[in-house]
Amino acid sequence: MIIRALAVGPIQANCFILGCEETRQAAVIDPGDDADRILTLLAEDRLTVATIINTHGHFDHVGANKRLKEVTGADLLIHSIDAPMLSQLSQMAGAMGMSTENSPPADRLLEDGDVVSFGNHTLKVIHTPGHTPGGICLYCEYMEGGVIQKAAFVGDTLFAGSIGRTDFPGGDFDTLINGIRTKLFTLDDDVKVYPGHMNNTTIGVEKRTNPFCGIG
């Protein structure tokens, strides 16, 4: 599986492009800004976007939804609880002294346990509220060099040595920690974690060392 990462926008949110090497279909996770950069990477890898997935509804993760959907025609997916946030992006960004366009409405509303497909790959939806009420993570397994690789794209749920903020409207610290411990930390230690900001990590490292939710 092709995995491309780029930090986009003034808050440097991580956008991930996942591509199927056989079908050249792709999923774009969290196109927060810089739509032209995302489209350039897609063209370089000869990928066609099958789906656009938002891990949550904050403007820094969804700001390029409109442009990317207009150009690619791909379906837009987000958890049902965060879906109303897509029409409030301009207001949210303005409150932080920034600007962005509102997003088109979602084509598909996601729930915990749903599966999203692109090419020969699938992503399992894991609902992890706390940063936002509809925050999700996306888990997948794929073969590389004859070895099964495991990956979780976690948005702003979990970071390397930290967690997502819970002081925004709809956030809740206890809910976030519970989701991390009962849903993410039940994954294998070797699962690579791709967060919404900053560097990658693994489930095992965060279990042992994360000061907010590590379990030693």
N, C-alpha and C positions, 0 to 999 in steps of 0.2 A: 504494500500500500504506500502510496505517495503521501507524505506529510510535509506541508510547507507552513511556516509560521512567520508572521510579520506583526510588528507592533504598530498600531495605527492611532491617529488622532492625538490631540494635545495631552490626553491622560495615558497614552501609550498602552491601550488595551491590546491584548493578543488576539489576533485573528488567525484561524487555522483553516487551511485548505487541505482536504483529504481527497485523494484521487485513486481510482481503480486503474491499475496499470493495464488491465486487459480491455475494459470497455471504454476507458478514458472519461467515465462519468465522475463527477466530483460533488462533494458536500462542502459548503463554506460555513464555518462556525464563527459566529460573532463578527460580522463585518461592521465594525464600529465607525469607520471613517476611511478616507483614502480609497474610494472605490476604484479609481483608475489604477492604482498600484495592485490591487487585488486582481483586476481584470488582466493586467499585464502578466502577472504570474500564471494565471490560468492559461493565457495564450502561449506562454513559453513552454508549459507542460502539455499543451494540446488537450486541455481538459474542458469538458462541457458541464456546466453546473446543473445538477439534477435537483438539488435542494439547498435552501438557506436555513440554517438553524440558529436561533437565538437562545443562549443559555439563560438569559433573563432580560428584563425590559429596560435596563438603564441605558441612557442615550449613548454612552461611550462604547457600548457593545453592539448597538443596532443602527447607528447613524447612517450607514451606507446601504441599509436595506432597500430604500427606494430606488437608488441608481442601479444597484446590482440586479434587482428584480426587473427593472425596465429593460436592461441590456440583455439579460439571460433568459427571462421568462420563467425562471425557476420558482417552485413553490416555496413559500415562506412558512416556517414552523416555529412555534413558541408554546410554552405551557399555557394552559387555559387561564390560569389565575393572573399571569402577567400580561396577557394579550391586550387588555385595555390601555396599558402603558404606551403602546405603540402610537397612539394618537395624541400623546402628551409630551413627546420628546422635545419639541421646541420650548415648551414651558419649563421642563426640567433643566435643559441646558442653559436657558436664560437665567435661571436661579443661581447658576454657578458662573455667570459671566461669559458663557460660551453660546454658540449657536449651532443648530442642526435642523434638518427637515423632519417632519413627522413621517412615520413609516406607513406604507400600505397595511391594511389589515392582514392577519395571518390567513393562509390557505388551509392550514391544518393545525388544530389545537392538540397539544401533546398532554399525556398523562403518564404517571409512574408505570413503568413496565412496558410502555410502547416500544416498537422497533421501527427504526428509520433505515431505509435501504438506499444505497447508491452503488451502481455497478454490481460487483460480486461481494460487497461488504455490507455489514449491518452495524447499527449503533443502537444500544439499549438505553432507554431513557430512565434515569434515576432521579426522582424528585427529591431535592435537598433544600427545602425552604429555610429561611433564616436571614439571608442577605436580602432577598426579596421573597414574597410569598410563593412565587412560581418559579423559583430558581431550580435549574436542573443540571445534572451531569450526564455525560454520554460515554458509555463503556463499549469497547470493541476488542475483538481478538482477530489476529490476522497472521498469516504465515510470512516469514522472511528468512531466506536462507535455510529453509527446512525446519525452522524453529518457530513455535507459537509465540507471538508477541502480544502483550496486553497493554491497553492504554485507556486512560480516563481523561476526558476533556471536561474540566470541572468549573469553568466560568469563575465567578468570584466566591465560590463556596470555600475553597481551600487553597492556600498558597504555601510556598516553601517557607516553613517556619512561622506561618501566620494563618489568618483566616479572613474572610470577607467582613467588611464593616457591617454592623448591625444597628447603627444609629440613624439610618435613613428611614423614611416612612415605610412601614411594613416589615422592618427588620426585627429580629428577635434573637438574642444571643443563645439562650438555652435551646431554642429550636434548631439553630444552626449546628451547635455542638452535638446535639442528639443525632442529627442526620449524618454528620461526619462519622461519628462513632458506630452507628448502627447500620449504615449503608455503605459508606466508602471504606471504612476500616475493616469490613468483613471481606473485602477483596484481597487477593493475594499480595504479598509484600512486594513482589517484583513488578506490579502494575506501574507503568510510567504515568505520572500525573502531569498533564498539560494545563496550567492555570490561566486565568484571564489576565493576569499581570505578572511581570517578572519571570523568574527562571523556572524550569521544569524540576520535578522532584519525583519521588516514588512513594507508594503507600507505606512501605516498610520504614522508610526514613521518617515520615511524618508520625507514624505510630510511636516511634521511639523517642523522637526529639521535639515534636511541635509543642511549644510551651502552653498553647491554648487547649489542645485536645489530645496531646500525646498520651499513650497509655503505658509507656515504659517497656 
